[in-house]
Amino acid sequence: MDPLSWLGGLVELLVTLFFFVIQTWFLAAVSRRLLGVPVGWPRSILVAFLLTLFFSAVVRLFLDAAGLGTPESFTREPGTALLVAGLSALWTFALGVAVLMACEVMVPTGTLPDPFLWLRSARTHTRQAGRYTEVVRIAARHGLALGFRGLSRGGPEREERTARALRLTLEEAGVAFVKLGQMLSTRSDLLPPAYIRELSALQSQVQAEPWERIRTALAAELDDDPARVFSRLDRTPLASASVAQVHAAGLRQERSGGSYGGQDVVLKIQRPSALEQVRLDVTIIAQLARWLERTAPWARRLGAVDLARGFSESLTEELDYRVEADNTLAIAQAVRRHGIRVPEVHLELGTQRLLVMERIHGMPLGRAAERLEALSPERRRELARTLLHATITQLTVDGVFHADLHPGNVLLCDDGGLALLDFGSVGRLESGSQKALASLLFAIDANDERLACDALLELLDPPLRLDERRLARELGQLMVRFRGGFGGRGGAAMFGRLFTLVLDHGFSVPPQIAAAFRALAALEGTLRLLDPAFDIVTEARALGAEQLREEFSAERLREELSRQAMTLLPTLARLPRRVDRLAEALEQGSLTTRVRVLADDGDRGFLTRLFQQLIVAVLAAAATIGAVLLILDDSGPALTASLSWHSFFGFTLLFAGFVLALRAVTLAFRGSNGPGRDPVERREQRH
């Protein structure tokens, strides 16, 4: 090939590429200004490429329509030909903007994944797809896929069958799904009783991780050889759960100092593959939740996506053992005054995946039947009352409470005392909820339905339309029914009936309040092991009343009044001057009230955008109507033999109306940037 020809071709290619880049930038930049929305670069490049291909065809079409398609006419009237070519260029650009507008309406920028990120994460997507297929296959094998979308339809038989299939599916699907089922089993405010019963029986059957893998993970977390940190380390785990194993060990004297030298400890070490597997499964759960919300009415009512998001956050926190260490310290401070032990945490050895704490020798209550039988009835009642008192105090005074007090998490120590274990599930209540819960217990003890109603209104999120008289009447009936104790039915009946009552009235139960009631209900079985005749609600309302009496004692009231007085003193100091100014203004007749309409920035912005869109729509309609009138007008000077000046100006005006209409349509469909959003909604999201 001739070098000059090759060089000329290269220069032509570079020039074409330069103009293509300029055209792409111009198209994207101007489109952003005209449409009022950000337009993505990938779609701008694609549309610019298509315009480059079809530009010459559009120009030829306009020139032929104007009678300037031949070279002779172009040479004879170059100025007119340039005007028509310019008009064709404008309409070519308008067509490009229309294509971008259609793309933004159907698939807004940002809704599709970044292709470069997608390619980089192709391996992860492949694993997710494989895992998703596996979970769906498990569900189908247990018959869940056939009835799950119609969860709310069918009789009791079908409900039982679907609930059993759900439990079997979650058990086989793995750790994250088991924990999801365990979380759902506590939400009796959301699921029917059949599902609660089945999900409460969920268990994760796991084998112990091979010792070499555990030892490698332990060395990585300690950043040292475990043999240099611990004087002994049992290879056989004390317990093996879905995400972690617990091993017994002993601290070395020279590593831990004189006070802890040789102390027995337990190590809670996370399984090496647990975190990666849980993250993958949480992604699958989120995908399933989104699919269910789109296809199943019951999932939309429950808020499946929000439930999945809350579960993901809770599980992520549970997998961080530094959070559990903080929970352990908080509970230890809360129960220390009741004589209940909590293992001491060795923070210097703990990491995100490793928790090292004191080993308290004893036996979980679920396996301590013989030891309990050896205790006197008075001692067993004392232990039960101590545990309940500690729990009520956590709920109504401290605000931090152990939310999972089943018999496996309460230890009967060798010295005859009690100890708490496993602080992965800890709830927290703010001061208002603490006082409201104490007031509820006091109201039950005092048989005061009005006080109980007020306590529930403070404790829960009431509906917009609430029949308070009916609520108070039904609360009174409930308190009369359970006031005399429960006999063999247990205190869980009280909390179950109370839950049903508040749900029937449309209350929304905050998660932490649900956790508090769940903790009291779960505590009943533990207390019954300590003392079979123990009545949790009778004792709880007595303790709640005692706590409330302490709260409103003369000393506490004096402290509270002093605190409130210190808060009000600055306001009280300014009050006389303000009253004097008001009286003077009234005397002189100059008292005025000034109200600013649309004082909120969001409201002003809403109306501004509304009027902007209205003006754009009116201008687009006016320009289009004027353009049509000009195009149809045969009079006026001729620009060419087949095109008048009126028609030329009409097509130009039609271009302006077309672009304005595109902007109005885009803003109407893209409500997040236009006036379509409700200002109240925007204020709520902003706050």
N, C-alpha and C positions, 0 to 999 in steps of 0.2 A: 504494500500500500504506500502511496505517495506520502511522505512525511507532512507536506503542507496540507494535504487533504485530511490526514489524521488529526493534525493540529486544529484545522478549521472545524472539524466535527466535534472535537473536545470543547472548543470555545463555544460552539453553538449549544452543546449540552449544558455547559456551565451557565450560559446566559438564560437558557430555558429553566434550569433549576433555580436560578436567582429570582426570576420572575414568578416562578411557582411558589417559592418561599414568601415573597412579598405579597402575592395574592392570598396565600393561606393566612398570613398574619393579618392582612387587611380584612379578610372575610371574618375571622374570629373576633378581631377587635371591634369592628363596626357592628357585628351581630350582637355582641355583648351590650353595646350601647343602645341598639335599636330594640332588642327584645327585653332588656332589663334584667337578664339572668346570665350567670356565668356559663359559657359554652366550653365544653371540653376540647382539648387540642386533638385527640385522635379522630373525633368525628369531624372537626373543622378541616383536618388534612384530607380526609376521605372526600368530603363535599367539594373542597377546592380542586382535588384531582378530577372529579367528575365534571366540574365546570370547565376545567381546562380542555377536557376531551370534547365537550359539546358546545364550547363558546363559538367556534367558527360556524357550526350549523345554525345556531340561533341568529347570528349576525346575517348569514345568508338568507334566512327566512324573512327577517325584517326588510332587508334590501329588496328582495323579490316582491314583497307586499307593497313596497313603495315605488316599484317600477324602476329600481336602480340596480338590478341584478346583473346587467351586462357591463363589460369593461368600458364600452363606449359611453354609457350613461354615467358611469362613475367618473370618467375623465371629463365629461361635459359639465357635470354639477358636483365638483368635489366637496364644496362646503355643505351642501344638502346631504350628500352621502355620509359625511362625517357626523352630522347631527343624528341621522337615522342610526348609524353604527353606535353612537354614544347612547341613544335610547335603548338599543338592543343590549348594550353592555349593562345598563341599569336593570333591565328586566332579567338578564341572566343572573345578576347578583341577587335580585329579588327572589328568583326561583331557588337559589342556594340558601337564602335566609329562610324560605318556606320549608325546605327540607330539614334544616337545623331546628326550626320550630317544631316540626312534627316529631323529630327525634327527642326533643326536650319534653314534649307533652307525653309521649309514650314511654320513654326510658330516660328520666332526668339524669343529668350529669352526676356521677357519684354513686348511682344505684348499682352499676355493674362493677365487678372487681377489677382492680388494676391488672392489665394483662401481664405486665412484667412481674408484679408480685405473685400473680397466679402461677406463672411459669416457675418462679423460684420456689414456690410452695407446692409444686406438683406432687412431690412424694407424700406430703402430709395429706393432700386431697385424696390421693389414691388410698391411703390407710383409712381415712374417714369414710370413703365410699365402701371399702371392704367391711369395715366395722358396722356401718349402717345396714348393709345388706345382711350381715350376720344377725343383727338384732331383729330385723324384720323377719328373717327366717325363723328365729326362735319364737317370735310372737305368733307367726302363722302355724308353727308346729303345735302350739298349745291352744290354737283356735281363737286367739285374741283378736287377730286382724278382722275376723268376720263380724264381731259385735261391738268393737270398741268405739267406733264413730257414733253408734247409736246407743251410747251408754245410758242415756236417760230414758230409753224406750224399753218396753218389755216388762214382764211380771217379775215376781220375786225369784222364780226359778232361774230365769235368764240372768238376773242380777247376781245371784250366787255363783252361777257358772262363769260369768265374765270376771267376777272378782277373784275366783280361784285361778282362772287362766292368767290374770294379771300378776298374781303372786308367784306362780310358777315361772312366768316369763322373767320377772325381775330377779328371782333367785338364780336363774340360769344365766342371765345377761351379765352378771358380774357386780363388782363392788359398788360402783357409782349408782347403779340401778337399785341395788339392795338398800343403799342409804336413802335414795329417793323414796322408795316404798316405806321405809321406816319414818321418814319425815311426814309423808302423807298420812300414815297411820295415826298421827297425833292431831290431824286436822278434821275432827269430827264436825267442825263448823262448815266444812266444804264437801265432804264425801258421805254417801249413805252408810248406814251401819254395817251392811254386808261387806263393804270394802274395808272398813275400819277393822272388822274382825279378821279378815284374811291377811291384811297387810301387817297387823300386829303380830302375826305368827311368822313373819319373815326372818329367816336366818341365813347367814352366809357361811356355807360349808367350805372351808379353805384348809389346805395342807400347810404345814410349816415350811418356811423358806429354807433351802439348804444352808448349813452353817457357814460355808465358805463365802457365799454371797452376802450373808449378814455380816460376817467379819470384815469383808472388804468395804461394805457400806459404813460400818462403824469406824473403821480406820480413816475413811475419807472425811467423816463428820468430825472426828476428834483431831484430825490432822496429826496423828501420832499412832504408834502401835498400841492397840488396846491393852496388851500385856504390861506396858509401862504405866498405864493409868489405873488399872484394876489389878488387885492381888489375886482375884479369882473371877471367872466368868463362865457361867453355866451355858453349855451348848444347847441343852434342851430348853425350849421356851416355857415360861410359866403359863403364857396364853398366846394364842395365835389368832389374830383378827384379819379382816380383809385388807387393811392398809398397813398394819404394823404388827410387830411381835414384841413380847415383853420377856426379858431375860434377867435372871438374878445375877448379882455381882457384888464384889466388895472393894471399897476404895483402898488405895495404898496409903500408908502413913505419910511417906515423904511427899506425895503428890497433893494430899488434901489438908495437911496440917494436923496439929494435935487434937483439935476438937472433933474432927471427922475421921481420923485415922482408923482404918479397919471397919468403918461403918457399912452395914449391909444396905445395898441400894438396888433399885430395879432400873433397867434401861428400856425405854420405849423407843424402838428404832423402826423407822418407816421402811417398808419393803422397797427395794431398789426400783422396781418398775411401777410402783403404785401411782406416783405423781403423774407420769406420762400417760398411763392408762386412764386415770381419772379425768385428766384434761381432755383426752379424746372422747371419752364417754359423755362428759358434760356438753361438748359440742354436739354430739348426737342427740342428747336430750333436748337441747335448745332447738335443733332442727325438727324433731318430732313435735315439740310444743307449738312451733310456728305452723306446722302442717295441720295439727289438730285444731288450732284456733281458726284456720281458714275453712276447715271442712266440717267441724262438729260444733253445733250450737252450745252443748254443755261445756265444751272447753272454753268458748268465749265467755260464758257466764262465770266460770271459775277463774278466768284470767290465767290461762295455762302458761303464757309467755312470762308473765310476772312471777308466777310460781317457780318456773325453771330458772329465772334470773336470781331469785332469792335463794333457791337451793344451791346454785353455782357459787354464790358469794359465801354461803354458810359452809359448804364443803371445802372451798379454798381456804377459809379461815381455820377449819378443823384440821387441815393438813399442815398447818404451820404450828409447830409445837411450841414456838415462842409465845403464841397467843394462849395456849393451854397453860404454860408456865405462869403467865400473868393472871389467868383465871384462878389457878391454884393459890397464888399468894393472896388474891382478893377474898376467896372463900375462907382461907385460913384465918385471916384477920376478922372475918364476920363470925366464925363459929368458935373461936378460941375461948371466949368468955363462958361458953356453955360446956366446956370440958370435952368437946369432940376434937379428935386429932385429925390433922391433915398432913400428908407427907411433906417433908421439907424438900424444896427444889434446889438443886445445885446448878445455879444459873451459869457459873463459869464453864460448865461442861456441856450445856445445852446448846442446840442449834435449831434451825428450822425443821430438821428431820430427826432430831435426837432429843429425848427428854430423860434426864437423870434425876431421880428423886429417892428419898429415904424409903427403905422397905419397912413397913409396919407389919409385924408378925401377928397373924390372926386368921380368921376364916370368914369368907362372905356369908351373909345371913342366909342365903339360899342353900348353903351346904352346912349350916351350923345348928341343925336341929338337936343333936345330942347335947351340945354345949348349952343351948338355950333351955333344954329340959332340966339341966342341972341347976339353973338359977331359980331363985324364989319368985313367986308371982309379983311380989312388991318390987323386986329389982327389975323384972322385965317391964312392968308398967312405968317405972322410973326412967328406964332407957328409952321407951317409946315416947314418953312425954318430953324427955330431953331433946330427942331428935325432932319432934314436931315443933317444940318451942324454938329450936335453932332455925328451923325452916321458916316459921312464921316471922321471926325476927329478921331473917334475911329479906323476906318479902316486904315487910311493912316498915322497917327501920333502916337496914343497911342498903337495900336497893340492888344488891347483887346476890343471886341465888343459884344453887345447884339445880339444874332443870331435869336431871335424869336420875332420881334417887330410887332406882329399882334395887331389889335385894343383892344383886351382884356388885353394886357400887357402894354398899355399906358393909363395913368390916366389923366383926366382933373380935376385938383384940384379945390377946392372951391374958392381959391384965383385967379383963372384964369390961373395958370401956368400948366406945364406938369410934370408928374412923371412917372418913369419906374417901372415895377413890374416883378416878376418871373425870377430869374437869374439862373435857372437850365441849360439853354442852352446858353453858352457863348463861343465864339470862340477867338482864339489867332493867330496873324500873326507875324512872325519875321520881322526884319527891312527890309530885302531884298524884301519880299512880299509887305510890306507897300509901299515902294518906287515904286515898279513895278505897283501896283494898281493905285497909284497917276499918274504915267506916262501914264497908259492906259486912264484914264479920261482926262488927258491933251492932249493926242494924238487925242482923239475923238473931243475935243473942237477945236484943231488946224487943224483938217482934215489931219493928218499926218499918212498915213497907215504904213510907215516904222517904225516910233516910236511905233505905236500900235503893230506891229508885234514883235519888240524887247521886248516890255513890256510883251506880252503873252509868249514869249520864257522864260523870267525870271520868270513869274508867275506860269506857268504850266509845266508839264513834257512832253516834245516833243517826238514824235516817232523817231526811228533811221533814217528813211528815210522820210524827210519832204521837200516838195516843197515850199520853202519860198516865191518864186515869186508868186505862185498861192495863197498862204495864204495872202500875202500883197494886191494882187489885189482884192480878195474877201472881205477883211477887208475894203478897200477903198470904194467898192460898198456899203457895209453895212453902213459905216459912212455917205456917201452921202444920202442914203435912209432915215436915221433917223436924219440927221443933223437939219432939219427944225422943229423939234418937232414932237409930236405924236398925237395931236388932241385927239380923243376919244379912241384911241387904248391903251394908257397907256405905261409906261416905261417897263412893264414886257415883252413886245414884243421884246425890244432891248436885254434884257438879255437872253430870250429864243432863239432868233436868234443867238446870240453870242455863246451860249452853243452848239447849233446845228453845228455851223461853226467849232468850235474847235474839236468837236467829229468827224466830218466828216474827219478832217485832222489827226485823230489818236492820239490826245493829251490825256494824262491821267490827270484828274482833282484831285489834292490833296483834302482831305476832308475839311480842313480848308478854302481853296479857294472856294470850293463849298458852304460852309457855308456863306462866305462873300457875294457871289452873291445871295444866297438864302435870306440873310438878306435884301439886297437892293430890291429884287423882292417882298418880303413880306411887306416891308415898304411902298410900293406904295399904297396898300389899306388903310393903316393907314393915310398916307398923303392926300389921296383923301377925307377921312372923314373930315379932318381939312380944306382942301381947294379943292373943286371938280375940279378946273381949274389948279391944281398944276401939273407940268410936271417934274417928278423925274429925268429923264436923262438930260434934259436941265439944271436944277439946279445943278445936281450932277457933270456934267462935268465942269460947271463954278466954283463950289466949289473946285473940284479936281485941276483945273488949278490954282486957287488961292493958294491952299495948295502947289502946286509944285513951284509956283513963290516965295512963302515964303521960301520953302526949298532951292531954288537957289538964294536967295537974297544975296547981297554983304556981309552982316554980317554973314549969315549962311555959305556962301562959305569960308569966312575968318576963321570961327571956324573950319570948316571941314579941311581946308588946314593946320591949326595949329595942329590939332589932327593927321593928316596923317604925318606931318613933324616930330612930336615927335616920331611916330612909326618908321620912316625911318632914324632918326638921327644915331642910332648905326650902321646900315648898311652903311650909307654914310661915317661914320668915318672910317670904315674898307676898303672901296672901293679903296682909293689910294694905300694902301699897296698891295692889291690883284692885281691891275692893274700893279704895278711895278714888282711883281713877275712873272706875265704872260709875260710882255715885256722882262724881263731878260731871262726867259726860251726860248722865241722865238729867242732872240739874240744868245744864246748859242747852239741852236738846240736841247735842251733837253725837249721840250714840248711833253708830251705823254698823251694819253687818255687810261684809264683803264676801261674796261667793264667786269663785273662779270656775267658770264652765270649762270643762275639758282640761282640768289641771294636770291630769296624768299624761305623761309623755306618750304612753302607748295608745291612749285614746286619740290624742292629736295626730299621731302618726297613722292610725287606722283611717281617720277621716281624710287626712291628706292623700293617702294612697287611693282611697275610694274615689275622691274627686279627680285625682290625676287619671285614673283609669276611665272614669266617665268622660272626661274631656278628650282623652285619646280616642275613645269609641265614637264620640260625636264628630270629632275631626275626621276620623276614618270614613264615617258614613257620609259626611258633607263632601269630602274629596271624591269619594266614589260616585256619588250622585252627580256632582259637577262634571266629573270626567266623562260619565256616560252621556250627559247632555252635549258636551263639546264634541265627542266622537260621532254622535248621530247627527250633528249639525252639518249640513252640506254647504252652507254659505261660507263666506270668508275667503281670503286670499289663498291661492294654491301654493303649496310648497313643492310638489311634484305633480305629474299628470294624474296620479291616483291618490295623492295625500294632500290634505289641506292643512293650513297652520292650526286651525281649530282642532283637527284630529290629532295633530302632533302634540299640542299642549294637553289635549284630553288624555292621551296615553301617558304623558309625563305626570299629570295629576293623578291618574289611576295608579301609577307606580307608588306615589306618596301615600294614597289611601290604602293600597295593598300592604305596604310596610307598617303603617299605623295599625291596621287590622291584625297583622301578625303579632305586634306587640301586645295589643289588647287580649288576644286569645291566649298568648303565652302567660301573661300575668294572671288571667282567669284560671288557668289550669295549674300553674305553679303557685298555689295558695300560700306557701311558706314565705314567699317574697312579695306577695301582693296583698290586697286588702281583704282577701277572703278569710283570713284568720280572725277569730273572735278576740277582741282586746282583753276580755276577762281571762281567756285561756292563756294569752301571752303573759299577763300579769302573774297568773299562778305559776307558770313555768319559770318566769324570771325570779320569783320569790322562792 
